[in-house]
Amino acid sequence: MLDALEKEMEEHSGKLEQMEQDEVRLQAALSSYTGLAQMYYEQITQVEARKKDCEEKLAHYSEEIKDLELRREEMYKDFKLTLRALRESKDVTILEMIFSAKSLMELLTAVERARDLSQYKAGLLKKMQTLFAENDKSRSELEAELKEQTELGIRLDGMKTEVEGKIAETERILTETAQKILETQNTLSQLTETSEEFQKELTDLIRRYEEQLEKERRARQTLFWPLDLKNKRVTSPYGYRYHPLTGNYKFHTGIDLAGPNS
């Protein structure tokens, strides 16, 4: 019985040690998952901030496009006013102004006006085209970055969700392991109490058995008076004597007692 109890206690002790090691590993895993989740939270926050910044810049560029379009309209209006001024001076078109020149000076003046007007128009168009191209390039870069940040945010959110699932699962296993450890400790405690009670009972039985053996040993060493205590007369003592039947003088190894009727 005691051997069976000790064997069962040894098995539970082994299980308890293994579960405690598992608990340590799970705690380490939980700490690692929590760190990953925190890192993903920070990265997602950074991505959201970058997305917001891109969206604000895109909105700013949209306002700039509206402003450029307004400026382009104003340039066209200014260009039309220049043409109107030419018409009011009876120079309907640049070609008419050139071919209607009556002298070399008028021709040179007309050519100079045509060149100035052409350069002015070309400069305006080139400037506007450059501004629109720069705006389009910036918008394209921002839209590409916004798309990239959005995709990164989706991936990070998926990774965060996966880690949160692992955290929840690890916490569940930790809770179950802690419960099993508690149950095993209770079982070991009960087995220890049972073993101690059994050992106490066994020790008591051994003590009682040894006491009984001692009593028997002492009983074997004690001389008892075989007759009634009223008859204490010794008819022949221990030692040398004359034999009552043969009359020979020899050693007597016992004692003779008087019977109740003698």
C-alpha positions in Angstrom: 0.0 0.0 0.0 2.7 2.4 1.0 4.8 1.5 -2.2 1.7 2.2 -4.3 1.2 5.6 -2.7 4.8 6.5 -3.2 4.7 5.5 -6.8 1.5 7.5 -7.4 3.1 10.5 -5.7 6.2 10.2 -7.8 4.1 10.1 -11.0 2.2 13.2 -9.9 5.4 15.0 -9.0 6.8 14.3 -12.5 3.6 15.6 -14.1 3.7 18.7 -11.9 7.3 19.4 -12.8 6.5 19.0 -16.5 3.4 21.3 -16.3 5.5 24.0 -14.4 8.1 23.9 -17.3 5.2 24.2 -19.8 3.9 27.2 -17.8 7.3 28.9 -18.0 7.5 28.3 -21.8 3.9 29.6 -22.2 4.7 32.7 -20.2 7.7 33.3 -22.5 5.6 32.8 -25.6 2.9 35.1 -24.2 5.5 37.8 -23.5 6.9 37.4 -27.1 3.4 37.6 -28.7 2.6 40.7 -26.6 5.7 42.4 -27.8 4.9 41.6 -31.4 1.3 42.9 -30.9 2.7 46.1 -29.4 5.1 46.5 -32.3 2.2 46.0 -34.8 0.1 48.6 -32.9 2.9 51.1 -33.2 3.4 50.4 -36.9 -0.3 50.6 -37.6 -0.4 54.0 -35.8 2.5 55.2 -37.9 0.8 53.9 -41.1 -2.4 55.6 -40.2 -0.6 58.9 -39.5 1.2 58.6 -42.9 -2.0 57.9 -44.7 -3.6 60.9 -43.1 -0.6 63.0 -44.1 -0.9 61.8 -47.7 -4.6 62.4 -47.8 -4.1 65.9 -46.5 -1.4 66.6 -49.1 -3.6 65.2 -51.8 -6.4 67.5 -50.7 -3.9 70.4 -50.8 -2.8 69.5 -54.3 -6.4 69.3 -55.4 -6.8 72.9 -54.1 -3.6 73.8 -55.9 -5.0 72.4 -59.2 -8.2 74.5 -58.7 -5.9 77.5 -58.1 -3.8 76.7 -61.2 -7.0 76.3 -63.3 -8.1 79.7 -62.1 -4.7 81.2 -62.9 -4.8 79.6 -66.4 -8.2 81.2 -67.0 -6.9 84.5 -65.9 -3.9 84.1 -68.3 -6.3 83.3 -71.1 -8.3 86.4 -70.3 -5.2 88.5 -70.3 -4.1 87.0 -73.6 -7.6 87.8 -75.0 -7.3 91.4 -73.7 -4.0 91.7 -75.6 -5.6 90.5 -78.8 -8.4 92.9 -78.3 -6.0 95.8 -77.8 -4.4 94.8 -81.1 -7.7 94.8 -82.8 -8.7 98.1 -81.3 -5.5 99.6 -82.9 -6.8 98.2 -86.2 -4.3 95.4 -86.2 -6.8 92.6 -86.6 -4.3 89.8 -86.8 -0.6 89.5 -86.5 -0.4 88.6 -90.2 -2.5 91.5 -91.2 -0.3 93.7 -89.0 2.8 92.5 -90.7 1.5 92.6 -94.3 -0.1 96.0 -93.8 3.3 97.6 -92.9 4.1 100.5 -95.2 7.7 100.8 -94.2 10.5 98.8 -92.9 10.1 100.3 -89.5 6.5 99.4 -89.3 7.3 95.9 -90.5 10.0 95.5 -87.8 7.6 96.9 -85.2 4.9 94.4 -86.3 7.4 91.5 -86.2 8.6 92.6 -82.8 5.0 92.7 -81.5 4.3 89.3 -83.0 7.4 87.8 -81.4 6.7 89.4 -78.1 3.1 88.1 -78.2 4.2 84.6 -79.2 6.9 84.5 -76.5 4.4 85.7 -74.0 1.9 83.1 -74.9 4.5 80.3 -75.1 5.9 81.4 -71.7 2.5 81.3 -70.1 1.7 77.9 -71.6 5.1 76.5 -70.6 4.8 77.8 -67.1 1.3 76.4 -66.7 2.3 73.1 -68.2 5.2 72.9 -65.8 3.0 73.6 -62.8 0.4 71.1 -63.9 3.1 68.5 -64.6 4.7 69.0 -61.1 1.3 68.8 -59.5 0.4 65.6 -61.4 3.7 64.1 -60.5 3.3 64.9 -56.8 -0.3 63.6 -56.8 0.8 60.4 -58.5 3.6 59.9 -56.0 1.2 60.5 -53.1 -1.5 58.3 -54.5 1.1 55.5 -54.9 2.4 56.0 -51.4 -1.2 56.1 -50.1 -1.9 52.8 -51.8 1.3 51.3 -50.4 0.5 52.5 -46.9 -3.1 51.2 -47.2 -1.8 47.7 -48.3 0.8 47.8 -45.5 -2.0 48.7 -43.0 -4.1 45.8 -44.2 -1.2 43.4 -43.8 -0.3 44.7 -40.4 -3.9 44.5 -39.3 -4.0 40.9 -40.4 -0.7 40.1 -38.6 -2.1 41.9 -35.5 -5.3 39.9 -35.6 -3.2 36.7 -35.9 -1.0 37.6 -32.9 -4.1 38.6 -30.9 -5.5 35.1 -31.6 -2.3 33.5 -30.5 -2.3 35.6 -27.3 -5.9 34.6 -26.5 -5.0 30.9 -27.2 -1.8 31.1 -25.1 -3.8 32.7 -22.2 -6.4 30.0 -22.5 -3.7 27.3 -22.3 -2.0 29.1 -19.5 -5.3 29.2 -17.5 -5.9 25.5 -18.1 -2.3 24.7 -17.2 -2.5 26.7 -14.0 -5.8 24.9 -13.1 -4.1 21.5 -13.8 -1.1 22.5 -11.6 -3.5 23.5 -8.8 -5.4 20.2 -9.1 -2.1 18.2 -9.2 -0.8 20.1 -6.1 -4.1 19.3 -4.3 -3.8 15.7 -5.3 -0.2 15.5 -4.1 -1.2 17.2 -0.9 -4.0 14.6 -0.4 -1.6 11.8 -1.2 1.0 13.2 1.2 -1.6 13.4 3.9 -2.8 9.8 3.2 0.8 8.6 3.1 1.6 10.4 6.4 -1.6 8.8 8.0 -0.7 5.4 6.6 2.9 5.8 7.9 1.6 6.9 11.3 -0.7 3.9 11.5 2.1 1.6 10.3 4.4 3.1 12.9 1.7 2.6 15.6 1.2 -1.0 14.5 5.0 -1.7 14.6 5.2 -0.1 18.0 2.3 -2.2 19.3 3.8 -5.3 17.8 7.1 -4.6 19.4 5.4 -3.9 22.7 3.6 -7.3 22.4 6.9 -9.0 21.6 8.5 -7.3 24.6 5.7 -8.5 26.8 6.1 -12.0 25.5 9.8 -11.9 26.0 9.5 -10.7 29.5 6.7 -13.3 30.2 9.1 -16.0 29.2 11.8 -14.7 31.6 9.4 -14.5 34.6 8.9 -17.5 37.2 5.3 -18.2 38.1 4.1 -20.0 41.3 2.3 -23.0 39.9 0.1 -23.7 42.9 -2.4 -21.8 45.0 -0.6 -19.0 47.0 -1.9 -20.6 50.2 0.4 -23.6 49.6 3.9 -22.2 49.8 5.6 -25.2 51.5 8.8 -26.5 49.8 9.4 -30.1 50.6 12.7 -30.4 48.8 14.9 -27.3 47.8 17.2 -26.8 44.9 20.7 -28.3 45.4 22.3 -31.4 46.9 20.0 -33.8 48.8 19.3 -37.4 49.7 16.9 -38.8 47.1 13.6 -39.6 48.8 13.3 -42.9 46.9 16.8 -44.2 46.3 18.4 -42.6 49.4 21.5 -41.5 47.2 23.1 -38.2 47.9 23.0 -36.2 44.6 22.3 -32.8 43.0 18.7 -31.8 42.8 18.1 -29.5 39.8 14.6 -28.4 40.8 12.4 -27.8 43.9 9.6 -30.0 45.3 6.4 -28.3 46.5 3.8 -29.6 48.8 0.4 -30.3 47.2 -2.9 -29.0 48.5 -3.7 -32.4 50.2 -0.2 -33.0 51.8 
